[in-house]
Each structure stands twice: as C-alpha cells, then as structure tokens.
Amino acid sequence: MLFFRKKKKAEQVVTPYEIYIEQKEEYIKYGFSYWSQDDPLEDYLKMAFEILETLLEGYWLFICRVEYDAEKQKKALEYMQCFANIEYIYDAHIIVERVNMFHSHLLASYFHKEKEHDVEHDFRSFTINGFQNHMEMKKTAEEQYDFLLHNQGDIWVGYEGLFEGPTMELEIKNGLFDMEKLLDLSITVCKKYDKEIKVIYGSEQKGQEAFTGDE
C-alpha cells in the first residue's frame, strides 16, 4: 500500500517594519523602513506621517523635493496651485514649501492618487528641515535648497523610496525628544496598524529586540 504525505503549505514570511534607533553624541539617529513591496506603500506612509506629525509639532518646516521629470514637476505644481494660503518657491526642478505644522500640500501632491488603486511604489524622495525658531523663506528655490543643505536645523528628515522598499531617516538634536518616547511612539503606531516590527539599536546601545503587532 502506498501512502502519500500531504505537502505542508509553505508559511508566508512576513517582512517586519524596521525601526532603527541610536544615541549619537549630538543627536538621536532614527530610521523607519520597510524592506519589501508586499504591503501597499500607503500603509507605510500612514504610519510614517503619523510619527512625523507628533515629532514635528511646533517647528517651522521646510519641505523640499527635487524632481527631474518635467511632467511630474508640472503635475505637482498644478496640484499645489489649487490651494490658497500656501507658501512655496520653485524652479525647473526644486520645490520648497514652508509650513508651521506637519500639513503639506507638497507631499500631498507627491503622493497624490490619480487612479483608484493605492499609491504605487515609486522612487520618490523628499527632505524636511525643522527649526524651532521662525525662519523666513529665501528668494529663490536654489538659494533655499543650498541653505538647507548647509543648515540641517533642529530636526532633519530624509525619505527615499528605494527598489527594496521605502525608508525614512531622522536626526533629532539632543534634548528635543526623549529616545525612549520616540521608540514607544513608533511601536504604538505600528501596533495600531497591526504590523510586525523589528527594533534595531545602534552600536552604542546594547541588544536587539523584535516586537510584533500581536504583542
């Protein structure tokens, strides 16, 4: 008699959302990444923007994107021109928006859904420079962009959509936000959306822990 064993179904490997945190001499280094394209990009953006909304409260923000695709640049500007009371400067490739809260028409234009399906993965990138003190806008986009390159501010954010997945890095000057509170905030937001998490501590911290959305 022949016996046939049923093949076990391959367990689906869930890619965790990765949180990196490290205490440097002058600032906290933080990263929030998802090294996969399994989840919709919109899921990542909801969590990333929710974290930023808390961190950037009370700062003057300069949100900058550089786009060399003329058609994409044109569409972004057309979207932004639909709104009143918006402060931004631009040239052929650069757009810089200044806001005093994390509510950006520039980012809305960048991730604007033109189709019914979710925001698709794309090689987008942007930076945010946050200043505690009031900062005026420069006269030209190039001048403003150059200033931000050399004056990072009190909080700096860099987002990049890579082939491997989206990633966001932050540098927060010491004394502005507690590192443990930042970690707790990140874990709370990820659990809210029922996402599996992996926490990696930098070289100056001991150990490495993994959390899941079910814990």
C-alpha positions in Angstrom: 0.0 0.0 0.0 1.3 3.3 -0.9 1.0 6.3 1.4 1.1 9.8 0.2 2.0 12.5 2.5 0.3 15.8 2.2 2.6 18.6 1.3 2.8 21.2 4.0 1.8 24.6 2.8 4.7 27.0 2.8 4.3 29.5 5.6 4.2 33.0 4.4 7.2 35.0 5.6 6.0 38.4 6.9 8.5 41.2 6.4 8.6 43.4 9.6 8.7 47.1 9.7 12.2 48.0 10.8 12.8 50.7 13.5 16.5 51.8 14.0 17.5 54.0 16.9 20.8 55.2 18.1 22.1 57.8 20.5 24.8 59.8 18.9 27.0 62.5 20.7 24.9 65.4 19.4 21.6 63.9 18.2 19.4 60.8 18.0 19.6 58.9 14.8 16.3 57.2 13.9 15.2 55.1 10.9 11.8 53.7 9.9 12.0 51.2 6.9 10.0 48.5 5.2 12.3 46.4 3.1 9.6 44.9 0.9 6.8 45.8 -1.5 4.4 43.3 -0.1 2.3 45.9 1.8 0.9 48.9 0.0 3.0 52.0 0.2 0.0 53.8 1.6 0.3 51.7 4.8 3.9 52.8 5.3 3.1 56.4 4.6 0.2 56.5 7.1 2.5 55.3 9.9 5.5 57.4 8.9 3.4 60.5 8.6 1.7 59.8 12.0 5.1 59.6 13.6 6.2 62.8 12.0 3.1 64.6 13.0 4.0 64.1 16.6 7.7 64.8 16.2 7.4 67.9 14.1 4.7 69.7 16.2 5.7 73.3 16.9 8.5 73.5 14.4 8.9 75.7 11.3 9.3 73.1 8.5 10.9 73.4 5.1 9.8 70.5 2.9 11.8 70.0 -0.2 11.7 67.8 -3.2 13.9 67.7 -6.3 12.3 66.3 -9.4 14.0 66.0 -12.8 10.9 64.6 -14.6 9.4 67.7 -16.1 5.9 66.2 -16.4 5.9 65.1 -12.7 7.1 68.6 -11.7 4.3 70.2 -13.8 1.6 68.0 -12.2 2.9 68.8 -8.7 2.8 72.5 -9.3 -0.7 72.3 -10.9 -1.9 70.4 -7.8 -0.4 73.0 -5.4 -1.9 75.9 -7.3 -5.3 74.7 -6.4 -4.8 75.9 -2.8 -4.8 79.4 -1.2 -2.6 80.5 1.7 0.2 78.2 0.7 3.9 79.4 0.8 6.3 77.8 -1.6 9.0 78.6 -4.1 10.1 76.6 -7.1 12.2 76.4 -10.2 12.5 73.8 -13.0 13.5 71.0 -10.6 13.1 72.2 -7.0 10.0 72.9 -4.9 10.3 74.1 -1.3 7.3 74.6 0.9 7.3 76.3 4.3 4.7 75.4 6.9 4.5 75.7 10.7 2.8 72.4 11.2 3.1 69.0 9.5 0.4 69.6 6.9 2.0 69.7 3.5 0.4 70.3 0.1 3.7 69.4 -1.5 3.7 65.9 0.0 0.1 65.5 -0.9 0.9 66.4 -4.5 3.8 64.0 -4.4 1.8 61.0 -3.3 -1.5 62.1 -4.9 -3.6 59.2 -6.2 -4.6 59.7 -9.7 -6.1 56.2 -10.0 -8.5 54.2 -7.9 -5.8 51.9 -6.6 -3.4 52.7 -3.8 -0.4 54.9 -4.1 2.1 52.8 -6.1 5.7 52.3 -5.1 8.0 54.8 -6.9 11.5 56.1 -6.5 10.3 59.3 -4.7 12.4 61.2 -2.2 12.0 64.4 -0.1 13.6 66.1 2.9 12.2 68.1 5.8 14.3 70.6 7.9 12.6 71.6 11.1 13.6 74.7 13.0 12.4 75.8 16.5 12.8 79.4 15.7 11.0 81.3 12.9 12.7 81.1 9.6 12.0 83.2 6.5 11.9 81.8 3.0 14.8 82.7 0.7 14.2 84.5 -2.5 14.8 81.6 -4.9 14.4 77.8 -4.7 18.0 77.2 -5.4 19.1 79.6 -2.7 16.7 77.9 -0.2 17.8 74.4 -1.2 21.5 75.4 -0.8 20.8 76.9 2.6 19.0 73.7 3.8 21.9 71.6 2.6 24.2 73.5 4.9 21.8 74.2 7.8 20.1 71.0 8.8 18.0 72.5 11.5 16.9 71.0 14.8 15.2 68.0 13.2 16.1 66.6 9.8 14.0 64.1 7.9 15.0 62.3 4.7 12.6 59.9 2.9 13.5 57.8 -0.1 11.6 55.2 -2.0 14.1 52.5 -2.9 13.7 49.4 -5.0 13.9 47.4 -1.8 11.1 49.5 -0.2 10.5 52.8 1.5 12.8 54.2 4.2 12.9 57.3 6.3 15.8 58.6 8.4 15.8 61.3 11.1 18.4 63.2 13.0 17.0 64.9 16.2 19.2 67.2 18.2 19.6 66.0 21.8 17.2 67.4 24.3 14.3 67.9 21.9 12.7 64.4 22.1 13.3 61.6 24.5 14.7 58.5 22.8 12.5 56.0 24.7 9.4 58.1 24.0 10.4 58.0 20.3 10.7 54.3 20.4 7.4 53.9 22.3 5.7 56.2 19.7 6.9 54.1 16.8 5.9 50.8 18.3 2.4 52.2 19.3 1.8 53.5 15.8 2.9 50.2 14.2 0.8 48.1 16.5 -2.2 50.4 15.8 -2.0 49.2 12.2 -1.3 45.6 13.3 2.2 45.5 11.7 5.0 43.2 12.8 8.0 45.2 14.0 11.8 44.7 14.4 13.7 47.2 16.5 17.4 47.6 16.0 19.5 49.5 18.4 22.6 51.3 17.2 26.2 50.5 18.1 26.1 52.5 21.3 23.1 50.6 22.6 23.1 47.0 23.8 21.0 44.2 22.4 18.4 43.9 19.8 14.7 43.3 20.2 11.9 42.3 18.0 8.2 43.2 18.5 5.1 42.1 16.7 1.8 43.7 16.3 0.2 40.9 18.3 2.2 41.5 21.4 
